[in-house]
């Protein structure tokens, strides 16, 4: 499992990208998380101001 960003909620604010310790988050119109790099630490979800990040099912 890895964290994912809900495209319809992401504000592309940049808060999560600076917090990811392994650089798994990519910037764009909507940010994305590389599941192969994600270590499931949850740091990104904890700092997301719009709660757009959650664990994949």
Secondary structure in CASP SS format (residue, H / E / C, confidence):
PFRMAT SS
TARGET T0000
AUTHOR 0000-0000-0000
METHOD secondary structure of the structure
MODEL  1
X C 1.00
X C 1.00
X E 1.00
X E 1.00
X E 1.00
X C 1.00
X C 1.00
X C 1.00
X C 1.00
X C 1.00
X C 1.00
X C 1.00
X C 1.00
X C 1.00
X H 1.00
X H 1.00
X H 1.00
X H 1.00
X H 1.00
X C 1.00
X C 1.00
X C 1.00
X C 1.00
X C 1.00
X E 1.00
X E 1.00
X C 1.00
X C 1.00
X C 1.00
X C 1.00
X C 1.00
X E 1.00
X E 1.00
X C 1.00
X C 1.00
X C 1.00
X C 1.00
X C 1.00
X C 1.00
X C 1.00
X C 1.00
X C 1.00
X H 1.00
X H 1.00
X H 1.00
X H 1.00
X H 1.00
X C 1.00
X C 1.00
X C 1.00
X C 1.00
X C 1.00
X E 1.00
X E 1.00
X E 1.00
X C 1.00
X C 1.00
END
